[in-house]
């Protein structure tokens, strides 16, 4: 009699567990496919920097918002963008709801990118920092779909065009500081619009990542590593773009400028092999991959420039002089 009564209860528990996982997969697919915007809470003025609020069109006309931070007397410009879900100012992960989202992976502390711009400014660089489409204060586009760099590549090209059209920057040496999604987008732009990078001196790229890798790691942390294909099907239904099409590893084969990548080696949100393969695929002779040790927090990779900027500043100085 015991078995007769317990079997339906076990089935109910399994059914409830399956429903919970299905809801969770839907929530993850929703969040990945259409990123919630985070606010631009920091300003260059906090570091005593003069700046100009600027707006310019992406390659396809989407209005992009940014800051231009001048360095009088310099003839060098660094163009900076940001990771997925961030803005040009960073991410207020010390505040809700972002803290609850990221703290479980050890990334519950604020990222303030304006500190990066202050370091670049002190080193003698003009800075153009901008929000990618569907992020920060930039325009909505493509139905709000996040494409892991496919559409965002147009923003990279738009920023280059804007720099070349401004009378005060058009003759400057240009370097790129492209973070995470911004780096993948730069790889994608070099694939789609190679002519746009003629004359660009170099790229510094913190932590580019492959969509399937980071989503697979997230599912593993949730105890459902075998559901990656189910998640992909949900993302395709929402965006029309599968994981194979979101491939910075393949786009890296078209990188055409000296490139410095860096990455937290034990980042819980990815695998070292992901960035290593991108680096190996970059066909230029002048390239470097630097590992950040002693942490599992991805956010530590975004703070590396503030803590130890010398290798990156040396890269810019070497290739932009």
Residue pairs with C-beta under 8 A, 6 or more apart in sequence:
21 224
21 227
24 222
24 224
25 224
25 227
25 230
25 231
25 234
26 234
28 215
28 218
28 219
28 231
28 234
29 231
29 234
29 235
29 237
29 238
30 238
32 146
32 211
32 215
32 235
33 145
33 146
33 235
33 238
33 239
34 134
34 144
34 145
34 146
34 238
35 84
35 85
35 134
35 135
35 144
35 146
36 85
37 134
37 135
37 136
38 85
38 86
38 87
38 91
38 92
38 98
38 135
38 136
39 87
39 92
39 136
40 87
40 88
40 89
40 131
40 136
40 137
41 89
41 92
42 89
42 90
42 112
42 113
42 114
43 51
43 89
43 114
44 50
44 51
44 67
44 69
44 114
44 117
44 118
45 51
46 114
47 114
47 115
47 117
47 118
49 69
49 114
49 117
49 118
49 121
50 69
50 70
51 67
51 68
51 69
51 70
52 67
52 68
52 69
52 70
53 65
53 66
53 67
54 65
54 66
54 67
54 68
54 128
54 130
54 162
55 63
55 64
55 65
55 66
56 63
56 64
56 66
56 130
56 158
56 159
56 161
56 162
57 63
57 64
57 158
57 162
58 64
58 133
58 141
58 154
58 155
58 157
58 158
59 153
59 154
59 155
59 157
59 158
59 161
59 193
60 141
60 154
62 133
62 138
62 139
62 141
62 154
62 155
62 158
63 138
63 139
64 130
64 131
64 132
64 133
64 138
64 139
64 155
64 158
64 159
65 130
65 131
65 136
65 137
65 138
66 88
66 128
66 129
66 130
66 131
66 159
67 88
67 117
67 127
67 128
67 129
67 130
68 126
68 127
68 128
68 166
68 169
69 117
69 121
69 126
69 127
69 128
69 129
70 126
70 168
71 121
71 124
71 125
71 126
71 127
74 124
74 125
74 126
74 172
75 171
75 172
75 173
76 124
76 125
76 126
76 172
76 173
76 175
76 316
76 320
77 125
77 126
77 127
77 128
77 163
77 169
77 172
77 173
77 174
77 175
78 120
78 125
78 126
78 127
78 128
78 174
78 175
78 176
78 177
78 316
79 127
79 128
79 129
79 130
79 159
79 160
79 163
79 174
79 175
79 176
79 177
80 88
80 113
80 116
80 117
80 120
80 127
80 128
80 129
80 130
80 176
80 177
80 178
80 179
80 182
81 88
81 129
81 130
81 131
81 132
81 155
81 156
81 159
81 177
81 178
81 179
81 181
81 182
81 185
81 186
82 88
82 90
82 113
82 131
82 132
82 135
82 136
82 179
82 180
82 181
82 182
83 91
83 179
83 180
83 181
83 182
83 207
83 302
84 146
84 148
84 180
84 181
85 91
85 135
86 111
86 113
86 135
86 179
86 180
87 131
87 135
87 136
87 137
88 113
88 129
88 130
88 131
88 136
89 112
89 113
89 114
89 136
90 110
90 111
90 112
90 113
90 114
90 302
91 98
91 110
91 111
92 98
92 110
93 99
93 102
93 103
93 107
93 108
93 109
93 110
93 111
93 299
94 108
94 109
94 110
95 110
99 108
102 108
102 299
104 221
105 221
105 268
105 269
105 297
105 298
106 268
106 296
106 297
106 299
107 297
107 298
107 299
109 299
111 299
111 302
111 303
113 129
113 179
113 302
115 306
116 177
116 305
116 306
117 127
117 129
119 305
119 306
119 309
119 313
120 127
120 177
121 127
123 309
123 313
123 316
123 317
125 175
125 316
126 169
126 172
128 159
128 162
128 163
128 169
130 138
130 155
130 159
131 137
131 138
132 138
132 152
132 155
132 181
132 182
132 185
133 139
133 140
133 141
133 142
133 151
133 152
133 154
133 155
134 140
134 141
134 142
134 144
134 145
134 146
138 155
141 151
142 151
145 151
145 238
145 239
145 240
145 241
146 239
147 239
147 241
147 246
148 181
148 184
148 211
148 241
148 246
148 248
149 181
149 184
149 185
149 186
149 187
149 188
149 246
149 248
149 251
150 188
150 241
150 245
150 246
152 181
152 182
152 184
152 185
152 188
153 185
153 186
153 188
153 189
153 191
153 192
153 193
154 189
155 185
156 176
156 178
156 182
156 185
156 186
156 188
156 189
156 196
157 189
157 193
157 196
160 174
160 196
160 197
160 200
161 196
163 169
163 170
163 172
163 174
164 170
173 201
173 320
174 199
174 200
174 201
174 320
175 200
175 201
175 202
175 203
175 204
175 316
175 319
175 320
176 186
176 200
176 202
176 203
176 204
176 205
176 257
177 204
177 312
178 185
178 186
178 203
178 204
178 205
179 205
179 206
179 207
179 302
180 206
180 207
180 208
180 209
180 302
183 203
183 205
183 206
183 207
183 208
183 248
183 261
184 208
184 209
184 246
184 248
184 251
186 203
186 205
187 208
187 248
187 251
187 252
187 254
187 255
187 278
188 248
188 251
189 196
189 197
190 197
190 251
190 254
190 255
190 256
191 250
191 251
191 253
191 254
194 254
194 256
197 256
197 257
200 257
201 257
201 258
201 319
201 320
202 257
202 258
202 259
202 260
202 315
202 316
202 318
202 319
202 320
203 255
203 257
203 258
203 259
203 260
204 259
204 260
204 312
204 315
204 316
205 259
205 260
205 261
205 262
206 261
206 262
206 263
206 301
206 302
206 304
206 305
207 262
207 263
207 264
207 267
207 270
207 275
207 298
207 301
207 302
208 248
208 261
208 275
208 278
209 248
209 269
209 270
209 274
209 275
210 243
210 246
210 247
210 248
210 249
210 270
210 274
211 243
211 246
212 228
212 232
212 243
212 246
213 270
213 271
213 274
214 269
214 270
215 228
215 231
215 232
215 243
216 225
216 228
217 268
217 269
217 270
217 271
218 269
219 225
219 227
219 228
219 231
221 268
232 242
232 243
235 241
235 242
235 243
236 242
248 278
249 274
249 277
249 278
249 281
250 281
252 278
252 279
252 281
252 282
253 281
253 282
253 283
254 283
255 282
255 283
255 284
256 284
257 284
257 319
258 284
258 286
258 287
258 315
258 319
259 282
259 284
259 286
259 287
259 288
260 287
260 288
260 290
260 311
260 312
260 315
261 275
261 278
261 279
261 287
261 288
261 289
261 290
262 289
262 290
262 291
262 292
262 301
262 304
262 311
262 312
263 270
263 272
263 275
263 289
263 290
263 291
263 292
263 301
264 291
264 292
264 295
264 296
264 297
264 298
264 300
264 301
265 272
265 291
265 292
265 293
266 272
266 293
266 295
266 296
267 296
267 297
267 298
267 301
268 296
268 297
268 298
269 298
270 298
272 291
275 289
276 289
279 287
279 289
286 319
288 311
288 315
290 311
292 300
292 301
292 304
305 312
